[in-house]
Amino acid sequence: MSNASSITHFLLLAFADTRELQLLHFCLFLGIYLAALLGNSLIIAAIACDHRLHTPMYFFLLNLSLLDLGSISTTLPKSMANSLWDTRDISYAGCTVQVFFFLFLVGGEYVLLTVMSYDRYVAICKPLHYGTLLGSRACVHMAAAAWGGGFLYAVLHTANTFSLPLCQGNAIDQFFCELAQVLNLSCSNSFLREAGVLVFSAFLFLGSFVFIVLSYVQIFRAVLTISSEQGQHKAFSTCLPHLAVVSLFLCTGTFSNLKPPSISSPSLNLVVAVLYAVVPPTLNPLIYSMRNKELKDAVKKLLGFLSAATDCQTSSANGSHSVS
């Protein structure tokens, strides 16, 4: 296969050869996917329905849950379907779409996490200016910048990657179309075309990382000057979940891209991909709700309302059957 136009499909990594292990993989990923869907959907619904949570912090959290839902829905369903139907195929167009949407949503999430660190910095270090610096219009613009930044990042990478000649076969050693694995199929002399985009991305991500670190240095300095222990606890309770999410996202993503080639292996690559593509969207709702009383109360209120509505429908149905 001398170029990309001769490839009609790619072969994704098979988790197992036996039918029993394939079904086990399907059930495992299905459980993880349903947990991510439930957790993120509850956060989105709770924030949308509870007017007490209509603040910048929860507005950004709602956007984060939307990005998490999208990113995990880009990778897991196709992998589950392949295991269920005992196949490895993904079409060329399907692989292109998967790469684009995954980069779009993950890139947008990273920019949004940077914006959320700024939100916490203003809330703790400049509380008197919070309403001015983070008004409704400013929040919408910041969220739009996160989504737009992810879109631009995805367009640049996808356009460059899939315009490269692919002359190393069509087998991708990953359970989804991972950018690095697709680039491994390109001809060695064509990689320079992608190098410029990679350097640009590195500077962008490094700049965001430095901004997050500096924001939290200022935040912790401000928190330590608070004389009230209750005030310190409240400040930490709003910052630590975000810091935990940022750390999980950065550690898994950085290790995936910068791990030494000497320790690289298909099994390790698979574990790392699961860590950065599957684990964060699943755990983020749990991390944010664990120390956040307002969010937990809103979720409980929502679940109580849904339970009451279900009981009401059941009672109405039983009443109708009794009359008939």
C-alpha positions in Angstrom: 0.0 0.0 0.0 1.9 3.0 -1.3 -0.4 5.7 0.0 -3.5 6.5 2.1 -5.9 6.3 -0.9 -5.2 2.5 -1.3 -6.3 1.8 2.3 -10.0 1.2 2.8 -10.0 0.0 6.4 -7.7 -0.4 9.4 -7.4 -3.4 11.8 -7.7 -2.5 15.5 -6.0 -4.5 18.3 -7.9 -7.5 19.4 -8.1 -7.9 23.1 -8.3 -11.7 23.0 -8.5 -14.6 20.5 -11.0 -16.8 22.4 -14.7 -16.0 22.3 -15.1 -16.1 26.1 -12.4 -13.4 26.7 -13.9 -11.3 23.9 -17.2 -11.3 25.7 -15.5 -10.6 29.0 -13.9 -7.5 27.4 -17.2 -6.4 26.0 -18.9 -6.7 29.5 -16.0 -4.9 31.2 -16.0 -2.0 28.8 -19.8 -1.9 28.9 -19.8 -1.6 32.7 -17.2 1.2 32.5 -19.1 3.0 29.7 -22.4 2.9 31.6 -20.7 4.2 34.8 -19.2 7.1 32.8 -22.6 7.8 31.2 -24.4 7.7 34.4 -21.9 9.8 36.4 -21.5 12.5 33.8 -25.2 12.7 32.9 -26.1 13.1 36.6 -23.7 16.0 37.0 -25.0 17.7 33.8 -28.6 17.2 34.9 -28.0 18.3 38.5 -26.2 21.5 37.4 -28.8 22.3 34.8 -31.8 21.8 37.1 -30.5 23.4 40.4 -30.3 27.2 40.2 -27.9 27.2 43.2 -25.3 25.7 40.9 -25.6 28.3 38.2 -22.2 29.7 38.9 -19.0 29.9 36.8 -17.4 26.9 38.6 -20.3 24.6 37.9 -20.8 26.0 34.4 -17.3 24.9 33.5 -17.9 21.6 35.3 -20.9 21.0 33.1 -18.8 21.6 30.0 -16.2 19.2 31.3 -18.8 16.5 31.8 -20.0 17.0 28.2 -16.4 16.7 26.9 -15.9 13.5 29.0 -19.1 12.0 27.7 -18.0 12.7 24.1 -14.5 11.5 24.5 -15.4 8.1 26.0 -18.2 7.7 23.5 -15.7 8.1 20.7 -13.6 5.2 21.7 -15.4 2.5 23.7 -18.5 1.8 21.6 -16.5 0.7 18.5 -14.2 -1.4 20.6 -17.2 -3.1 22.3 -18.9 -3.7 19.0 -15.8 -5.3 17.5 -15.5 -7.7 20.5 -19.2 -8.5 20.4 -19.1 -9.3 16.6 -15.6 -10.9 16.6 -14.0 -8.4 14.2 -11.2 -5.9 14.1 -12.2 -3.7 11.2 -12.8 0.0 11.2 -13.2 1.9 8.0 -10.8 4.5 6.8 -13.5 7.2 7.2 -14.4 5.8 10.6 -10.8 6.0 11.8 -10.5 9.5 10.5 -13.6 10.6 12.4 -12.5 8.8 15.5 -9.1 10.5 15.5 -10.7 13.9 14.9 -13.4 13.7 17.6 -11.0 12.2 20.2 -8.4 15.0 19.6 -11.2 17.6 19.5 -12.7 16.5 22.9 -9.4 15.8 24.7 -7.8 19.0 23.5 -10.9 21.0 24.5 -10.8 19.3 27.9 -7.2 20.3 28.5 -7.9 24.0 27.6 -11.1 23.8 29.8 -9.0 22.5 32.8 -6.7 25.5 32.3 -9.7 27.9 32.3 -11.0 26.1 35.5 -7.7 26.7 37.2 -8.1 30.4 36.4 -11.6 30.3 37.9 -10.3 28.9 41.1 -7.4 31.5 41.1 -9.8 34.4 40.8 -12.3 33.0 43.4 -9.6 32.6 46.0 -6.9 35.2 45.2 -9.2 38.0 43.9 -12.7 37.3 45.4 -13.8 41.0 45.2 -13.3 41.0 41.4 -14.8 37.5 40.8 -18.1 38.9 39.5 -16.3 41.3 37.2 -13.7 38.9 35.8 -16.0 35.9 35.5 -19.3 37.3 34.4 -21.7 35.3 32.4 -20.4 36.6 29.1 -16.8 36.0 30.0 -17.6 32.4 31.1 -19.3 31.7 27.8 -16.4 33.2 25.9 -13.9 31.0 27.9 -16.0 27.9 27.3 -16.2 28.7 23.6 -12.4 29.2 23.5 -11.9 25.7 25.0 -14.2 24.1 22.5 -12.7 26.1 19.7 -9.2 25.4 20.7 -9.9 21.7 20.8 -11.5 21.9 17.3 -8.5 23.7 15.9 -6.1 21.2 17.5 -8.1 18.3 16.0 -8.3 19.8 12.5 -4.5 20.5 12.3 -3.6 17.0 13.5 -6.2 15.1 11.5 -5.5 16.9 8.3 -1.8 16.4 8.5 -2.0 12.8 9.7 -4.4 11.5 7.0 -2.7 13.4 4.2 0.6 11.4 4.9 1.4 8.4 2.7 0.8 5.2 4.7 3.1 2.5 3.7 3.5 0.3 6.8 0.3 -1.7 6.5 -3.0 -1.1 8.1 -2.8 -2.8 11.5 -3.2 -0.4 14.5 -1.8 -1.8 17.8 -4.5 -0.1 19.9 -8.2 -0.6 20.7 -9.1 2.7 18.9 -7.5 4.9 16.2 -4.8 6.5 18.3 -2.9 9.3 16.6 0.5 7.9 17.5 -0.4 4.5 16.1 -1.7 5.9 12.8 1.6 7.9 12.5 3.5 4.7 12.9 2.0 3.5 9.6 3.4 6.5 7.7 6.5 6.6 5.6 9.5 7.7 7.6 10.3 10.7 5.3 6.8 12.0 5.6 6.8 12.4 9.4 8.4 15.9 9.0 5.1 17.2 7.8 3.6 16.3 11.2 6.5 17.6 13.1 5.5 21.3 12.9 2.1 20.5 14.3 3.6 18.4 17.1 5.9 21.3 18.0 3.0 23.8 18.0 1.0 21.4 20.2 3.9 20.9 22.6 4.2 24.7 23.1 0.5 25.0 23.6 0.3 22.2 26.1 3.4 23.4 27.9 2.0 26.9 28.1 -1.2 25.6 29.6 0.7 23.5 32.1 2.8 26.4 33.3 -0.3 28.5 33.7 -2.0 25.8 35.8 1.1 25.4 38.0 1.5 29.1 38.5 -2.2 29.5 39.3 -2.1 26.8 42.0 1.1 28.2 43.5 -0.7 31.5 44.0 -3.8 29.7 45.3 -2.0 27.7 47.9 -0.1 30.8 49.1 -3.4 32.6 49.5 -5.1 29.7 51.3 -2.2 29.4 53.8 -2.7 33.0 54.8 -6.4 32.4 55.7 -6.6 32.5 59.5 -9.8 30.5 59.7 -9.5 26.7 59.6 -13.0 26.5 58.2 -12.1 29.0 55.5 -9.0 26.9 54.5 -11.1 23.7 54.4 -13.7 25.3 52.1 -11.0 26.7 49.8 -9.2 23.3 49.6 -12.5 21.5 49.1 -13.1 23.5 45.9 -9.5 23.2 44.6 -8.4 19.7 45.4 -11.0 17.9 43.1 -9.9 20.1 40.1 -6.2 19.5 41.0 -6.8 15.7 41.2 -8.5 15.7 37.8 -5.7 17.8 36.2 -3.1 15.5 37.7 -4.8 12.3 36.5 -5.3 13.8 33.0 -1.7 15.1 32.7 0.1 12.1 34.2 -1.6 9.5 32.0 -1.4 11.6 28.9 2.3 12.6 29.5 3.4 9.0 30.2 1.6 7.8 27.1 3.4 10.3 24.8 6.8 10.4 26.6 7.4 6.9 27.8 10.8 5.5 26.7 10.7 3.3 23.6 12.8 0.7 25.5 9.8 -0.1 27.8 7.2 0.1 25.0 5.2 -3.0 24.3 1.7 -3.7 23.0 0.4 -4.7 26.4 1.8 -1.6 28.1 0.5 0.7 25.3 -2.9 -0.8 25.8 -2.9 -0.2 29.6 -1.7 3.4 29.2 -4.3 4.1 26.5 -7.0 2.8 28.9 -5.6 5.0 31.7 -5.7 8.3 29.7 -8.7 7.6 27.4 -11.1 5.7 29.7 -10.2 6.3 33.3 -10.5 10.1 33.5 -14.0 10.4 32.0 -15.2 7.7 34.3 -13.6 9.0 37.5 -14.0 12.7 37.0 -17.7 12.7 38.3 -16.7 10.8 41.4 -13.7 13.0 42.1 -15.8 16.2 41.8 -18.7 15.0 43.8 -16.6 13.4 46.6 -15.8 16.6 48.5 -18.5 18.9 47.1 -21.5 19.0 49.4 -23.5 21.3 47.1 -23.1 19.0 44.2 -23.9 15.9 46.2 -27.0 17.5 47.6 -28.1 18.5 44.0 -27.5 14.9 42.7 -29.5 13.4 45.7 -32.3 15.9 45.1 -32.4 14.9 41.4 -32.4 11.2 42.2 -35.2 11.8 44.7 -37.2 13.6 42.1 -36.6 10.9 39.5 -37.6 8.2 42.0 -40.8 10.1 43.0 -41.7 10.5 39.3 -41.1 6.8 38.7 -43.3 5.8 41.7 -46.0 8.2 40.5 -46.0 6.6 37.0 -46.1 3.1 38.5 -49.0 4.1 40.8 -50.9 5.6 37.9 -50.3 2.5 35.7 -51.5 0.2 38.5 -54.6 2.4 39.0 -55.4 2.2 35.3 -55.1 -1.6 35.4 -57.4 -1.8 38.5 -60.1 0.3 36.8 -60.0 -1.7 33.6 
